Amino acid sequence: MYFCPYKPIRPVNMKKRFLYSLLVAGMFSLQACQTVEQFSVDYMMPADISFPAELKRVAIVNNMPNVPDNKLISSEETKPKSETEIASRTDYYNGDARIAAESLAESVASHNYFDLVVICDSALRSRDIHPRETTLAQEEVRQLTRELGVDFLISLENIQLKSTRKLEYIPSWRGYYGTVDVKVYPIVRIYLPNRSVPMATVSNTDSIFWEKSGLNEDILGQLVSEKELVEEASAFAGTVPVKHLLPYWTTGRRHLFTGGTVNMRDAAIYVKEKNWEEAIRLWKIEFDERKGKRKMYAACNIALGYEMQDLLDEAYQWAVEAQKTAYEIDGIEQKKKGHVLPADVPNYLMTSIYVSELKERKDGMTRLKVQMKRINGDF
């Protein structure tokens, strides 16, 4: 593979995990009477787009307008939204197309999904005299694929940045807290030489975050300069579309219930030995003999046991069993008419999140197998 050398910058990804935060809050109440072990599970998810097997060589091209110095588009001061907030400012920038295109090429190449990844060194629109449509014409696509020796193009079409700087005074700290939150909005299109319109358009957003605390109000200016902000945010923006283009790894948080009865404790020993079959056998005995929360804990563990063996249909069925039991435990039917907080339904919240994640995995498995065939054969 060939791609333009580039040292990646790894800013903090601040994509919100709202559902997981609610789950953690609910788990505190569960741990009061049950031993809970938390761990992470890594697994692959399919991309939104499936490429035909004959598309093996790709070029990353920069089809953005030439914007000198990526200057600030606009800026606005916003009113404080809380008693502790001192100042807030929102700035809008054009991203750095060169940096974003190089980052996109590097990210695509690192997946080893295509036989060849090439980056086009020059901006396609840098010599335009008259404005034109952003999309590439079919003849341009044919010429580029022929000259670059590739089967298709992934084109960076636009990248916008929205930066929000805030300064707060935290009385309990007797100090100041400054943040810079940058939302990135990259747009990429996929072009095939035999098609007159793009095969697909990927438009999504994500954000990165900087923070600093100190005794003086000037900490906001120390966080990140405008030049650094544009460069790092543009590099990050180049990585954002990749999980929509290629299969990707993600991490799920799981919970194993291990205490309370002899069967649960013995099953936990089997888990440490990676003997999921024997652990599941004991959990099924527990499920048949118990009621209420212990029944729910057993069903959750059985679902986890099957998931760890990639038996997702069985895992999903048992997670639904746990959810049904949790529905009764938390009295959802009686609480439907009132205002319900996460803390009021911790068991149902926990099991529902797990059901949702397993359904997403299960539903995407067929697509993932098709997408991974080019790498793993029969995957």
HELIX and SHEET records of a PDB file:
HELIX    1   1 PHE A   18  GLN A   31  1                                  14    
HELIX    2   2 PRO A   68  ASN A   70  5                                   3    
HELIX    3   3 ALA A   97  SER A  110  1                                  14    
HELIX    4   4 GLN A  138  LEU A  148  1                                  11    
HELIX    5   5 ILE A  219  LEU A  223  1                                   5    
HELIX    6   6 GLU A  226  THR A  239  1                                  14    
HELIX    7   7 VAL A  242  LEU A  245  1                                   4    
HELIX    8   8 VAL A  262  LYS A  272  1                                  11    
HELIX    9   9 TRP A  276  GLU A  289  1                                  14    
HELIX   10  10 GLY A  292  MET A  308  1                                  17    
HELIX   11  11 LEU A  312  ILE A  329  1                                  18    
HELIX   12  12 ILE A  332  LYS A  335  1                                   4    
HELIX   13  13 PRO A  342  ASP A  344  5                                   3    
HELIX   14  14 PRO A  346  ASN A  376  1                                  31    
SHEET    1   A 2 VAL A  36  MET A  45  0                                        
SHEET    2   A 2 TYR A 248  PHE A 257 -1                                        
SHEET    1   B 5 LEU A  72  GLU A  77  0                                        
SHEET    2   B 5 GLU A  85  ASN A  94 -1                                        
SHEET    3   B 5 PHE A 152  ILE A 170 -1                                        
SHEET    4   B 5 ARG A  57  ASN A  62  1                                        
SHEET    5   B 5 LEU A 116  ALA A 123  1                                        
SHEET    1   C 5 LEU A  72  GLU A  77  0                                        
SHEET    2   C 5 GLU A  85  ASN A  94 -1                                        
SHEET    3   C 5 PHE A 152  ILE A 170 -1                                        
SHEET    4   C 5 GLY A 175  TYR A 191 -1                                        
SHEET    5   C 5 ALA A 200  SER A 203 -1                                        
SHEET    1   D 5 LEU A  72  GLU A  77  0                                        
SHEET    2   D 5 GLU A  85  ASN A  94 -1                                        
SHEET    3   D 5 PHE A 152  ILE A 170 -1                                        
SHEET    4   D 5 GLY A 175  TYR A 191 -1                                        
SHEET    5   D 5 ASP A 206  GLY A 214 -1                                        
END                                                                             
